[in-house]
């Protein structure tokens, strides 16, 4: 499978099979996080792996759903160790965390697993419930597992803007 095939095959899974994710597959996904580029290689990404049923139930009142996934990853950005651009003081922890989350989604797809990006959650409540340190900004929640037999891509999955609307050569 080419990279473009992999990127196109990935979709937001919103229904998961209850079977657990094998430890070796989870380890490969976490190695993909470790391999992700980060600004000046400061590596400010922090991942909280949640597998206990009691922890997974907590998501029912913190976000809409984790869709029955047997495990969830909270992707955080440690703003205290990230590279900061000198010109405008932009902290790159969030960008680095987004890159790592993308690696997670693509690695999961390659391994026959699925995930979806959850950005709609109460960060204050999430940090309190899971005792996330203050300098760790939660960026997204990624439910992870095997797609249920009923899981299908959204009807919008193939709906992509033409390149001419998003790519510009030499000027806007």
PyMOL CGO cylinders between C-alpha atoms (Angstrom):
from pymol import cmd
from pymol.cgo import CYLINDER

trace = [
    CYLINDER, 0.00, 0.00, 0.00, 1.39, 3.40, -0.93, 0.3, 1, 1, 1, 1, 1, 1,
    CYLINDER, 1.39, 3.40, -0.93, 1.27, 6.29, 1.52, 0.3, 1, 1, 1, 1, 1, 1,
    CYLINDER, 1.27, 6.29, 1.52, -1.48, 7.95, -0.51, 0.3, 1, 1, 1, 1, 1, 1,
    CYLINDER, -1.48, 7.95, -0.51, -3.50, 4.71, -0.45, 0.3, 1, 1, 1, 1, 1, 1,
    CYLINDER, -3.50, 4.71, -0.45, -3.07, 4.56, 3.33, 0.3, 1, 1, 1, 1, 1, 1,
    CYLINDER, -3.07, 4.56, 3.33, -4.07, 8.21, 3.76, 0.3, 1, 1, 1, 1, 1, 1,
    CYLINDER, -4.07, 8.21, 3.76, -7.18, 7.67, 1.66, 0.3, 1, 1, 1, 1, 1, 1,
    CYLINDER, -7.18, 7.67, 1.66, -8.08, 4.42, 3.43, 0.3, 1, 1, 1, 1, 1, 1,
    CYLINDER, -8.08, 4.42, 3.43, -8.13, 6.07, 6.85, 0.3, 1, 1, 1, 1, 1, 1,
    CYLINDER, -8.13, 6.07, 6.85, -11.56, 7.21, 7.95, 0.3, 1, 1, 1, 1, 1, 1,
    CYLINDER, -11.56, 7.21, 7.95, -13.24, 8.30, 11.17, 0.3, 1, 1, 1, 1, 1, 1,
    CYLINDER, -13.24, 8.30, 11.17, -14.47, 5.12, 12.84, 0.3, 1, 1, 1, 1, 1, 1,
    CYLINDER, -14.47, 5.12, 12.84, -17.59, 5.73, 14.91, 0.3, 1, 1, 1, 1, 1, 1,
    CYLINDER, -17.59, 5.73, 14.91, -18.44, 2.13, 15.82, 0.3, 1, 1, 1, 1, 1, 1,
    CYLINDER, -18.44, 2.13, 15.82, -15.95, -0.27, 17.36, 0.3, 1, 1, 1, 1, 1, 1,
    CYLINDER, -15.95, -0.27, 17.36, -15.79, -4.01, 17.94, 0.3, 1, 1, 1, 1, 1, 1,
    CYLINDER, -15.79, -4.01, 17.94, -15.33, -4.67, 21.68, 0.3, 1, 1, 1, 1, 1, 1,
    CYLINDER, -15.33, -4.67, 21.68, -12.30, -6.97, 21.26, 0.3, 1, 1, 1, 1, 1, 1,
    CYLINDER, -12.30, -6.97, 21.26, -9.13, -5.56, 22.82, 0.3, 1, 1, 1, 1, 1, 1,
    CYLINDER, -9.13, -5.56, 22.82, -6.22, -4.15, 20.88, 0.3, 1, 1, 1, 1, 1, 1,
    CYLINDER, -6.22, -4.15, 20.88, -3.20, -6.43, 21.06, 0.3, 1, 1, 1, 1, 1, 1,
    CYLINDER, -3.20, -6.43, 21.06, -0.25, -5.09, 23.07, 0.3, 1, 1, 1, 1, 1, 1,
    CYLINDER, -0.25, -5.09, 23.07, 2.14, -5.44, 20.13, 0.3, 1, 1, 1, 1, 1, 1,
    CYLINDER, 2.14, -5.44, 20.13, -0.14, -3.35, 17.89, 0.3, 1, 1, 1, 1, 1, 1,
    CYLINDER, -0.14, -3.35, 17.89, -0.50, -0.67, 20.55, 0.3, 1, 1, 1, 1, 1, 1,
    CYLINDER, -0.50, -0.67, 20.55, 3.28, -0.63, 20.94, 0.3, 1, 1, 1, 1, 1, 1,
    CYLINDER, 3.28, -0.63, 20.94, 3.75, -0.11, 17.18, 0.3, 1, 1, 1, 1, 1, 1,
    CYLINDER, 3.75, -0.11, 17.18, 1.31, 2.79, 17.27, 0.3, 1, 1, 1, 1, 1, 1,
    CYLINDER, 1.31, 2.79, 17.27, 3.16, 4.36, 20.19, 0.3, 1, 1, 1, 1, 1, 1,
    CYLINDER, 3.16, 4.36, 20.19, 6.44, 3.92, 18.29, 0.3, 1, 1, 1, 1, 1, 1,
    CYLINDER, 6.44, 3.92, 18.29, 4.83, 5.90, 15.45, 0.3, 1, 1, 1, 1, 1, 1,
    CYLINDER, 4.83, 5.90, 15.45, 4.30, 8.71, 17.98, 0.3, 1, 1, 1, 1, 1, 1,
    CYLINDER, 4.30, 8.71, 17.98, 7.94, 8.50, 18.96, 0.3, 1, 1, 1, 1, 1, 1,
    CYLINDER, 7.94, 8.50, 18.96, 8.94, 8.76, 15.28, 0.3, 1, 1, 1, 1, 1, 1,
    CYLINDER, 8.94, 8.76, 15.28, 6.80, 11.85, 14.66, 0.3, 1, 1, 1, 1, 1, 1,
    CYLINDER, 6.80, 11.85, 14.66, 8.68, 15.03, 13.86, 0.3, 1, 1, 1, 1, 1, 1,
    CYLINDER, 8.68, 15.03, 13.86, 8.55, 17.92, 16.29, 0.3, 1, 1, 1, 1, 1, 1,
    CYLINDER, 8.55, 17.92, 16.29, 9.83, 21.47, 16.21, 0.3, 1, 1, 1, 1, 1, 1,
    CYLINDER, 9.83, 21.47, 16.21, 13.57, 21.42, 17.03, 0.3, 1, 1, 1, 1, 1, 1,
    CYLINDER, 13.57, 21.42, 17.03, 13.02, 17.79, 18.10, 0.3, 1, 1, 1, 1, 1, 1,
    CYLINDER, 13.02, 17.79, 18.10, 11.87, 18.95, 21.56, 0.3, 1, 1, 1, 1, 1, 1,
    CYLINDER, 11.87, 18.95, 21.56, 9.25, 16.16, 21.59, 0.3, 1, 1, 1, 1, 1, 1,
    CYLINDER, 9.25, 16.16, 21.59, 6.57, 17.79, 23.77, 0.3, 1, 1, 1, 1, 1, 1,
    CYLINDER, 6.57, 17.79, 23.77, 3.88, 15.20, 23.03, 0.3, 1, 1, 1, 1, 1, 1,
    CYLINDER, 3.88, 15.20, 23.03, 2.46, 13.27, 25.99, 0.3, 1, 1, 1, 1, 1, 1,
    CYLINDER, 2.46, 13.27, 25.99, 0.00, 10.40, 25.52, 0.3, 1, 1, 1, 1, 1, 1,
    CYLINDER, 0.00, 10.40, 25.52, -2.31, 9.02, 28.19, 0.3, 1, 1, 1, 1, 1, 1,
    CYLINDER, -2.31, 9.02, 28.19, -3.37, 5.45, 27.32, 0.3, 1, 1, 1, 1, 1, 1,
    CYLINDER, -3.37, 5.45, 27.32, -6.72, 4.50, 28.86, 0.3, 1, 1, 1, 1, 1, 1,
    CYLINDER, -6.72, 4.50, 28.86, -7.87, 0.87, 28.81, 0.3, 1, 1, 1, 1, 1, 1,
    CYLINDER, -7.87, 0.87, 28.81, -9.71, 0.30, 32.09, 0.3, 1, 1, 1, 1, 1, 1,
    CYLINDER, -9.71, 0.30, 32.09, -13.49, 0.10, 31.64, 0.3, 1, 1, 1, 1, 1, 1,
    CYLINDER, -13.49, 0.10, 31.64, -14.01, 2.52, 34.55, 0.3, 1, 1, 1, 1, 1, 1,
    CYLINDER, -14.01, 2.52, 34.55, -11.81, 5.12, 32.84, 0.3, 1, 1, 1, 1, 1, 1,
    CYLINDER, -11.81, 5.12, 32.84, -13.49, 4.62, 29.47, 0.3, 1, 1, 1, 1, 1, 1,
    CYLINDER, -13.49, 4.62, 29.47, -16.92, 5.15, 31.08, 0.3, 1, 1, 1, 1, 1, 1,
    CYLINDER, -16.92, 5.15, 31.08, -15.82, 8.60, 32.24, 0.3, 1, 1, 1, 1, 1, 1,
    CYLINDER, -15.82, 8.60, 32.24, -15.88, 9.80, 28.64, 0.3, 1, 1, 1, 1, 1, 1,
    CYLINDER, -15.88, 9.80, 28.64, -19.68, 9.54, 28.60, 0.3, 1, 1, 1, 1, 1, 1,
    CYLINDER, -19.68, 9.54, 28.60, -19.93, 12.81, 30.50, 0.3, 1, 1, 1, 1, 1, 1,
    CYLINDER, -19.93, 12.81, 30.50, -16.83, 14.54, 29.12, 0.3, 1, 1, 1, 1, 1, 1,
    CYLINDER, -16.83, 14.54, 29.12, -17.40, 14.22, 25.39, 0.3, 1, 1, 1, 1, 1, 1,
    CYLINDER, -17.40, 14.22, 25.39, -20.17, 12.97, 23.13, 0.3, 1, 1, 1, 1, 1, 1,
    CYLINDER, -20.17, 12.97, 23.13, -18.79, 9.45, 22.87, 0.3, 1, 1, 1, 1, 1, 1,
    CYLINDER, -18.79, 9.45, 22.87, -15.82, 7.22, 22.27, 0.3, 1, 1, 1, 1, 1, 1,
    CYLINDER, -15.82, 7.22, 22.27, -18.09, 4.95, 20.22, 0.3, 1, 1, 1, 1, 1, 1,
    CYLINDER, -18.09, 4.95, 20.22, -17.50, 1.77, 22.21, 0.3, 1, 1, 1, 1, 1, 1,
    CYLINDER, -17.50, 1.77, 22.21, -13.74, 1.68, 21.64, 0.3, 1, 1, 1, 1, 1, 1,
    CYLINDER, -13.74, 1.68, 21.64, -11.84, -0.67, 23.95, 0.3, 1, 1, 1, 1, 1, 1,
    CYLINDER, -11.84, -0.67, 23.95, -9.14, 1.92, 24.48, 0.3, 1, 1, 1, 1, 1, 1,
    CYLINDER, -9.14, 1.92, 24.48, -8.62, 5.65, 24.15, 0.3, 1, 1, 1, 1, 1, 1,
    CYLINDER, -8.62, 5.65, 24.15, -5.57, 7.84, 23.80, 0.3, 1, 1, 1, 1, 1, 1,
    CYLINDER, -5.57, 7.84, 23.80, -5.54, 11.38, 25.14, 0.3, 1, 1, 1, 1, 1, 1,
    CYLINDER, -5.54, 11.38, 25.14, -3.00, 13.30, 23.09, 0.3, 1, 1, 1, 1, 1, 1,
    CYLINDER, -3.00, 13.30, 23.09, -1.51, 16.18, 25.07, 0.3, 1, 1, 1, 1, 1, 1,
    CYLINDER, -1.51, 16.18, 25.07, 1.02, 18.89, 24.37, 0.3, 1, 1, 1, 1, 1, 1,
    CYLINDER, 1.02, 18.89, 24.37, 3.51, 19.75, 27.10, 0.3, 1, 1, 1, 1, 1, 1,
    CYLINDER, 3.51, 19.75, 27.10, 3.74, 23.48, 26.59, 0.3, 1, 1, 1, 1, 1, 1,
    CYLINDER, 3.74, 23.48, 26.59, 6.58, 23.79, 29.11, 0.3, 1, 1, 1, 1, 1, 1,
    CYLINDER, 6.58, 23.79, 29.11, 9.09, 21.94, 26.90, 0.3, 1, 1, 1, 1, 1, 1,
    CYLINDER, 9.09, 21.94, 26.90, 8.03, 22.87, 23.38, 0.3, 1, 1, 1, 1, 1, 1,
    CYLINDER, 8.03, 22.87, 23.38, 9.92, 25.04, 20.94, 0.3, 1, 1, 1, 1, 1, 1,
    CYLINDER, 9.92, 25.04, 20.94, 8.66, 28.64, 20.88, 0.3, 1, 1, 1, 1, 1, 1,
    CYLINDER, 8.66, 28.64, 20.88, 9.07, 30.73, 17.74, 0.3, 1, 1, 1, 1, 1, 1,
    CYLINDER, 9.07, 30.73, 17.74, 11.09, 33.84, 18.57, 0.3, 1, 1, 1, 1, 1, 1,
    CYLINDER, 11.09, 33.84, 18.57, 9.26, 36.26, 16.29, 0.3, 1, 1, 1, 1, 1, 1,
    CYLINDER, 9.26, 36.26, 16.29, 5.82, 36.01, 17.84, 0.3, 1, 1, 1, 1, 1, 1,
    CYLINDER, 5.82, 36.01, 17.84, 6.29, 33.56, 20.76, 0.3, 1, 1, 1, 1, 1, 1,
    CYLINDER, 6.29, 33.56, 20.76, 4.07, 30.90, 19.16, 0.3, 1, 1, 1, 1, 1, 1,
    CYLINDER, 4.07, 30.90, 19.16, 4.40, 27.71, 21.21, 0.3, 1, 1, 1, 1, 1, 1,
    CYLINDER, 4.40, 27.71, 21.21, 4.57, 24.73, 18.83, 0.3, 1, 1, 1, 1, 1, 1,
    CYLINDER, 4.57, 24.73, 18.83, 3.45, 22.05, 21.33, 0.3, 1, 1, 1, 1, 1, 1,
    CYLINDER, 3.45, 22.05, 21.33, -0.04, 21.91, 19.80, 0.3, 1, 1, 1, 1, 1, 1,
    CYLINDER, -0.04, 21.91, 19.80, 1.28, 21.54, 16.26, 0.3, 1, 1, 1, 1, 1, 1,
    CYLINDER, 1.28, 21.54, 16.26, 3.64, 18.78, 17.38, 0.3, 1, 1, 1, 1, 1, 1,
    CYLINDER, 3.64, 18.78, 17.38, 0.77, 16.97, 19.10, 0.3, 1, 1, 1, 1, 1, 1,
    CYLINDER, 0.77, 16.97, 19.10, -1.34, 17.19, 15.94, 0.3, 1, 1, 1, 1, 1, 1,
    CYLINDER, -1.34, 17.19, 15.94, 1.47, 15.63, 13.93, 0.3, 1, 1, 1, 1, 1, 1,
    CYLINDER, 1.47, 15.63, 13.93, 1.75, 12.80, 16.47, 0.3, 1, 1, 1, 1, 1, 1,
    CYLINDER, 1.75, 12.80, 16.47, -2.03, 12.25, 16.42, 0.3, 1, 1, 1, 1, 1, 1,
    CYLINDER, -2.03, 12.25, 16.42, -1.89, 11.96, 12.64, 0.3, 1, 1, 1, 1, 1, 1,
    CYLINDER, -1.89, 11.96, 12.64, 0.84, 9.32, 12.98, 0.3, 1, 1, 1, 1, 1, 1,
    CYLINDER, 0.84, 9.32, 12.98, -1.43, 7.43, 15.39, 0.3, 1, 1, 1, 1, 1, 1,
    CYLINDER, -1.43, 7.43, 15.39, -4.35, 7.49, 12.97, 0.3, 1, 1, 1, 1, 1, 1,
    CYLINDER, -4.35, 7.49, 12.97, -2.27, 6.33, 10.01, 0.3, 1, 1, 1, 1, 1, 1,
    CYLINDER, -2.27, 6.33, 10.01, -0.43, 3.63, 11.98, 0.3, 1, 1, 1, 1, 1, 1,
    CYLINDER, -0.43, 3.63, 11.98, -3.76, 2.34, 13.29, 0.3, 1, 1, 1, 1, 1, 1,
    CYLINDER, -3.76, 2.34, 13.29, -5.14, 2.13, 9.75, 0.3, 1, 1, 1, 1, 1, 1,
    CYLINDER, -5.14, 2.13, 9.75, -2.08, 0.24, 8.53, 0.3, 1, 1, 1, 1, 1, 1,
    CYLINDER, -2.08, 0.24, 8.53, -2.59, -2.29, 11.36, 0.3, 1, 1, 1, 1, 1, 1,
    CYLINDER, -2.59, -2.29, 11.36, -6.27, -2.88, 10.56, 0.3, 1, 1, 1, 1, 1, 1,
    CYLINDER, -6.27, -2.88, 10.56, -7.46, -0.72, 13.45, 0.3, 1, 1, 1, 1, 1, 1,
    CYLINDER, -7.46, -0.72, 13.45, -9.52, 2.43, 13.42, 0.3, 1, 1, 1, 1, 1, 1,
    CYLINDER, -9.52, 2.43, 13.42, -9.81, 5.68, 15.29, 0.3, 1, 1, 1, 1, 1, 1,
    CYLINDER, -9.81, 5.68, 15.29, -11.45, 9.05, 15.10, 0.3, 1, 1, 1, 1, 1, 1,
    CYLINDER, -11.45, 9.05, 15.10, -10.35, 12.50, 16.21, 0.3, 1, 1, 1, 1, 1, 1,
    CYLINDER, -10.35, 12.50, 16.21, -12.45, 13.85, 19.07, 0.3, 1, 1, 1, 1, 1, 1,
    CYLINDER, -12.45, 13.85, 19.07, -11.89, 17.53, 19.64, 0.3, 1, 1, 1, 1, 1, 1,
    CYLINDER, -11.89, 17.53, 19.64, -15.20, 18.35, 21.29, 0.3, 1, 1, 1, 1, 1, 1,
    CYLINDER, -15.20, 18.35, 21.29, -14.58, 17.78, 25.00, 0.3, 1, 1, 1, 1, 1, 1,
    CYLINDER, -14.58, 17.78, 25.00, -14.35, 19.80, 28.19, 0.3, 1, 1, 1, 1, 1, 1,
    CYLINDER, -14.35, 19.80, 28.19, -10.58, 20.14, 28.75, 0.3, 1, 1, 1, 1, 1, 1,
    CYLINDER, -10.58, 20.14, 28.75, -10.95, 21.31, 32.35, 0.3, 1, 1, 1, 1, 1, 1,
    CYLINDER, -10.95, 21.31, 32.35, -13.04, 18.30, 33.29, 0.3, 1, 1, 1, 1, 1, 1,
    CYLINDER, -13.04, 18.30, 33.29, -10.77, 15.94, 31.33, 0.3, 1, 1, 1, 1, 1, 1,
    CYLINDER, -10.77, 15.94, 31.33, -7.68, 17.23, 33.14, 0.3, 1, 1, 1, 1, 1, 1,
    CYLINDER, -7.68, 17.23, 33.14, -9.39, 16.94, 36.52, 0.3, 1, 1, 1, 1, 1, 1,
    CYLINDER, -9.39, 16.94, 36.52, -10.76, 13.43, 35.97, 0.3, 1, 1, 1, 1, 1, 1,
    CYLINDER, -10.76, 13.43, 35.97, -7.49, 12.00, 34.69, 0.3, 1, 1, 1, 1, 1, 1,
    CYLINDER, -7.49, 12.00, 34.69, -5.15, 14.14, 36.81, 0.3, 1, 1, 1, 1, 1, 1,
    CYLINDER, -5.15, 14.14, 36.81, -3.45, 15.61, 33.77, 0.3, 1, 1, 1, 1, 1, 1,
    CYLINDER, -3.45, 15.61, 33.77, -0.67, 18.01, 34.80, 0.3, 1, 1, 1, 1, 1, 1,
    CYLINDER, -0.67, 18.01, 34.80, -1.35, 21.71, 34.27, 0.3, 1, 1, 1, 1, 1, 1,
    CYLINDER, -1.35, 21.71, 34.27, 1.35, 22.15, 31.60, 0.3, 1, 1, 1, 1, 1, 1,
    CYLINDER, 1.35, 22.15, 31.60, -0.16, 19.34, 29.48, 0.3, 1, 1, 1, 1, 1, 1,
    CYLINDER, -0.16, 19.34, 29.48, -2.76, 20.79, 27.11, 0.3, 1, 1, 1, 1, 1, 1,
    CYLINDER, -2.76, 20.79, 27.11, -5.14, 18.08, 25.89, 0.3, 1, 1, 1, 1, 1, 1,
    CYLINDER, -5.14, 18.08, 25.89, -5.36, 18.37, 22.11, 0.3, 1, 1, 1, 1, 1, 1,
    CYLINDER, -5.36, 18.37, 22.11, -7.61, 15.45, 21.17, 0.3, 1, 1, 1, 1, 1, 1,
    CYLINDER, -7.61, 15.45, 21.17, -9.02, 12.13, 22.28, 0.3, 1, 1, 1, 1, 1, 1,
    CYLINDER, -9.02, 12.13, 22.28, -8.46, 9.21, 19.92, 0.3, 1, 1, 1, 1, 1, 1,
    CYLINDER, -8.46, 9.21, 19.92, -10.66, 6.16, 20.54, 0.3, 1, 1, 1, 1, 1, 1,
    CYLINDER, -10.66, 6.16, 20.54, -8.79, 3.15, 19.18, 0.3, 1, 1, 1, 1, 1, 1,
    CYLINDER, -8.79, 3.15, 19.18, -9.83, -0.35, 18.25, 0.3, 1, 1, 1, 1, 1, 1,
    CYLINDER, -9.83, -0.35, 18.25, -11.11, -2.65, 15.56, 0.3, 1, 1, 1, 1, 1, 1,
    CYLINDER, -11.11, -2.65, 15.56, -13.87, -1.13, 13.47, 0.3, 1, 1, 1, 1, 1, 1,
    CYLINDER, -13.87, -1.13, 13.47, -17.22, -2.82, 14.01, 0.3, 1, 1, 1, 1, 1, 1,
    CYLINDER, -17.22, -2.82, 14.01, -18.66, -4.66, 11.02, 0.3, 1, 1, 1, 1, 1, 1,
    CYLINDER, -18.66, -4.66, 11.02, -21.19, -1.81, 10.76, 0.3, 1, 1, 1, 1, 1, 1,
    CYLINDER, -21.19, -1.81, 10.76, -18.48, 0.90, 10.64, 0.3, 1, 1, 1, 1, 1, 1,
    CYLINDER, -18.48, 0.90, 10.64, -18.32, 2.79, 7.37, 0.3, 1, 1, 1, 1, 1, 1,
    CYLINDER, -18.32, 2.79, 7.37, -16.80, 6.07, 6.28, 0.3, 1, 1, 1, 1, 1, 1,
    CYLINDER, -16.80, 6.07, 6.28, -19.01, 9.14, 6.54, 0.3, 1, 1, 1, 1, 1, 1,
    CYLINDER, -19.01, 9.14, 6.54, -20.81, 10.08, 3.34, 0.3, 1, 1, 1, 1, 1, 1,
    CYLINDER, -20.81, 10.08, 3.34, -18.57, 13.19, 3.39, 0.3, 1, 1, 1, 1, 1, 1,
    CYLINDER, -18.57, 13.19, 3.39, -15.33, 11.15, 3.49, 0.3, 1, 1, 1, 1, 1, 1,
    CYLINDER, -15.33, 11.15, 3.49, -14.71, 11.34, -0.25, 0.3, 1, 1, 1, 1, 1, 1,
    CYLINDER, -14.71, 11.34, -0.25, -15.89, 14.95, -0.48, 0.3, 1, 1, 1, 1, 1, 1,
    CYLINDER, -15.89, 14.95, -0.48, -12.61, 16.82, -0.96, 0.3, 1, 1, 1, 1, 1, 1,
    CYLINDER, -12.61, 16.82, -0.96, -12.10, 20.29, -2.34, 0.3, 1, 1, 1, 1, 1, 1,
    CYLINDER, -12.10, 20.29, -2.34, -10.28, 20.46, -5.66, 0.3, 1, 1, 1, 1, 1, 1,
    CYLINDER, -10.28, 20.46, -5.66, -6.56, 21.14, -5.27, 0.3, 1, 1, 1, 1, 1, 1,
    CYLINDER, -6.56, 21.14, -5.27, -7.04, 24.45, -7.10, 0.3, 1, 1, 1, 1, 1, 1,
    CYLINDER, -7.04, 24.45, -7.10, -9.04, 25.70, -4.09, 0.3, 1, 1, 1, 1, 1, 1,
    CYLINDER, -9.04, 25.70, -4.09, -6.41, 24.83, -1.50, 0.3, 1, 1, 1, 1, 1, 1,
    CYLINDER, -6.41, 24.83, -1.50, -3.00, 24.94, -3.19, 0.3, 1, 1, 1, 1, 1, 1,
    CYLINDER, -3.00, 24.94, -3.19, -1.43, 28.15, -4.49, 0.3, 1, 1, 1, 1, 1, 1,
    CYLINDER, -1.43, 28.15, -4.49, 1.78, 28.58, -6.44, 0.3, 1, 1, 1, 1, 1, 1,
    CYLINDER, 1.78, 28.58, -6.44, 3.87, 31.72, -5.99, 0.3, 1, 1, 1, 1, 1, 1,
    CYLINDER, 3.87, 31.72, -5.99, 1.03, 33.88, -4.51, 0.3, 1, 1, 1, 1, 1, 1,
    CYLINDER, 1.03, 33.88, -4.51, -2.55, 33.79, -3.25, 0.3, 1, 1, 1, 1, 1, 1,
]
cmd.load_cgo(trace, "trace")
